[in-house]
Amino acid sequence: MVGNTISTKLIQLGHFVKMGSRTVHNQKAVEWANKNGKNASEGTFSNAAEFGEIIFNCTSGLNSIAALKSAGSENLKNKILIDIANPLDFSKGMPATLGICNNDSLGEQIQKIFPETKVVKTLNTMNCSLQVNPSMIPGDHDTFLSGNDEAAKNKVKEILTDWFGWKSVIDLGDIKTARGTEMLLPIWLSLMTKFGNPDFNFRIVRKNQQ
Ligand SMILES: NC(=O)c1ccc[n+]([C@@H]2O[C@H](COP(=O)([O-])OP(=O)(O)OC[C@H]3O[C@@H](n4cnc5c(N)ncnc54)[C@H](OP(=O)(O)O)[C@@H]3O)[C@@H](O)[C@H]2O)c1
């Protein structure tokens, strides 16, 4: 769902996109590529990681490390990896729990395992249709950034604002701050159950705006 939404937006913006999956010619990836013209292609996680200048991790969170290992550390080396995944565990039904939390996060684990990749966590605190179309919700609302590499975060901020249309991007600090945004998921899931739809977001309100 997220991979399809982000990839389609990137194609609309004129980029070349390769959708990765565990197997080459994955049915959903082929359907997406066929629908999205000559700049769209598909392959394995490894093919996609080798192809991309920038990588979006849109894999199911508790399988992200396996997916990224199959993408290959050489293919991810020196690249920005935009991590949108949440380590949600649905194995015991709903409400889902977090498989990684408190003193660790998926973003940190990815950064630790791939030290030469610039991991930036963002967009994981909202539904995917909103990730690429923030104006679908009226008024001010926020997305967050976490990552160790300042230049990588600046580039991702540019992608969020110039490509996707975000007006408020709050840089929380290093990749450890991904703990907080991943741990927003339980309240996000409660709100979705309460509202009956995912069309909402978090807004941070302060007394004194700088
Ligand atoms: N849905 C949303 O709106 C939303 C919003 C914010 C964040 N997120 C996060 O974004 C991520 C993607 O969510 P989603 O709903 O689009 O899809 P999803 O069903 O959570 O993930 C699908 C992806 O995970 C891969 N995958 C599944 N099992 C795997 C395994 N055992 N080993 C390796 N890779 C595996 C799939 O590979 P194949 O293609 O090979 O099947 C596919 O690429 C999740 O971490 C989710 O928490 C979702």
The ligand as an SDF file (V2000), in Angstrom:
LIG
                    3D

 48 52  0  0  0  0  0  0  0  0999 V2000
   -0.4640    1.5490    5.3160 N   0  0  0  0  0  0  0  0  0  0  0  0
   -0.1960    2.7850    5.6740 C   0  0  0  0  0  0  0  0  0  0  0  0
   -0.9150    3.7400    5.3240 O   0  0  0  0  0  0  0  0  0  0  0  0
    1.0380    3.0540    6.4910 C   0  0  0  0  0  0  0  0  0  0  0  0
    1.2590    4.3340    6.9940 C   0  0  0  0  0  0  0  0  0  0  0  0
    2.4600    4.6090    7.7060 C   0  0  0  0  0  0  0  0  0  0  0  0
    3.3950    3.6030    7.8630 C   0  0  0  0  0  0  0  0  0  0  0  0
    3.1350    2.3430    7.3610 N   0  0  0  0  0  0  0  0  0  0  0  0
    4.1780    1.3260    7.4830 C   0  0  0  0  0  0  0  0  0  0  0  0
    4.6970    1.1310    6.1640 O   0  0  0  0  0  0  0  0  0  0  0  0
    5.0540   -0.2430    5.9770 C   0  0  0  0  0  0  0  0  0  0  0  0
    4.3260   -0.8010    4.7680 C   0  0  0  0  0  0  0  0  0  0  0  0
    2.9560   -0.8980    5.0440 O   0  0  0  0  0  0  0  0  0  0  0  0
    1.9080   -1.4750    3.9480 P   0  0  0  0  0  0  0  0  0  0  0  0
    0.5830   -1.3900    4.5940 O   0  0  0  0  0  0  0  0  0  0  0  0
    2.1370   -0.8180    2.6510 O   0  0  0  0  0  0  0  0  0  0  0  0
    2.3320   -2.9700    3.6810 O   0  0  0  0  0  0  0  0  0  0  0  0
    2.7640   -4.2320    4.5300 P   0  0  0  0  0  0  0  0  0  0  0  0
    1.8250   -5.3070    4.2160 O   0  0  0  0  0  0  0  0  0  0  0  0
    2.9740   -3.8770    5.9740 O   0  0  0  0  0  0  0  0  0  0  0  0
    4.2020   -4.5440    3.8710 O   0  0  0  0  0  0  0  0  0  0  0  0
    4.3220   -5.0190    2.5890 C   0  0  0  0  0  0  0  0  0  0  0  0
    5.7880   -5.0840    2.2360 C   0  0  0  0  0  0  0  0  0  0  0  0
    6.5150   -5.8610    3.2110 O   0  0  0  0  0  0  0  0  0  0  0  0
    7.2370   -6.9000    2.5400 C   0  0  0  0  0  0  0  0  0  0  0  0
    7.2750   -8.1030    3.3640 N   0  0  0  0  0  0  0  0  0  0  0  0
    6.2280   -8.7260    3.9800 C   0  0  0  0  0  0  0  0  0  0  0  0
    6.6550   -9.8470    4.6210 N   0  0  0  0  0  0  0  0  0  0  0  0
    7.9850   -9.9330    4.4010 C   0  0  0  0  0  0  0  0  0  0  0  0
    8.9870  -10.8610    4.7980 C   0  0  0  0  0  0  0  0  0  0  0  0
    8.6830  -11.9310    5.5400 N   0  0  0  0  0  0  0  0  0  0  0  0
   10.2580  -10.6220    4.4180 N   0  0  0  0  0  0  0  0  0  0  0  0
   10.5740   -9.5520    3.6680 C   0  0  0  0  0  0  0  0  0  0  0  0
    9.6640   -8.6330    3.2440 N   0  0  0  0  0  0  0  0  0  0  0  0
    8.3880   -8.8260    3.6070 C   0  0  0  0  0  0  0  0  0  0  0  0
    6.4080   -7.1470    1.2790 C   0  0  0  0  0  0  0  0  0  0  0  0
    7.2010   -7.7990    0.3080 O   0  0  0  0  0  0  0  0  0  0  0  0
    6.5300   -8.5190   -0.9670 P   0  0  0  0  0  0  0  0  0  0  0  0
    6.2880   -7.4180   -1.9360 O   0  0  0  0  0  0  0  0  0  0  0  0
    7.5520   -9.4890   -1.3910 O   0  0  0  0  0  0  0  0  0  0  0  0
    5.2540   -9.1600   -0.4850 O   0  0  0  0  0  0  0  0  0  0  0  0
    6.0330   -5.7330    0.8910 C   0  0  0  0  0  0  0  0  0  0  0  0
    7.1270   -5.0720    0.3050 O   0  0  0  0  0  0  0  0  0  0  0  0
    4.7130   -0.9570    7.2900 C   0  0  0  0  0  0  0  0  0  0  0  0
    5.8620   -1.0320    8.0730 O   0  0  0  0  0  0  0  0  0  0  0  0
    3.6740   -0.0300    7.9360 C   0  0  0  0  0  0  0  0  0  0  0  0
    3.6860   -0.1260    9.3610 O   0  0  0  0  0  0  0  0  0  0  0  0
    1.9880    2.0650    6.7040 C   0  0  0  0  0  0  0  0  0  0  0  0
  1  2  1  0
  2  3  2  0
  2  4  1  0
  4  5  1  0
  4 48  2  0
  5  6  2  0
  6  7  1  0
  7  8  2  0
  8  9  1  0
  8 48  1  0
  9 10  1  0
  9 46  1  0
 10 11  1  0
 11 12  1  0
 11 44  1  0
 12 13  1  0
 13 14  1  0
 14 15  2  0
 14 16  1  0
 14 17  1  0
 17 18  1  0
 18 19  2  0
 18 20  1  0
 18 21  1  0
 21 22  1  0
 22 23  1  0
 23 24  1  0
 23 42  1  0
 24 25  1  0
 25 26  1  0
 25 36  1  0
 26 27  1  0
 26 35  1  0
 27 28  2  0
 28 29  1  0
 29 30  1  0
 29 35  2  0
 30 31  1  0
 30 32  2  0
 32 33  1  0
 33 34  2  0
 34 35  1  0
 36 37  1  0
 36 42  1  0
 37 38  1  0
 38 39  2  0
 38 40  1  0
 38 41  1  0
 42 43  1  0
 44 45  1  0
 44 46  1  0
 46 47  1  0
M  CHG  2   8   1  16  -1
M  END
$$$$
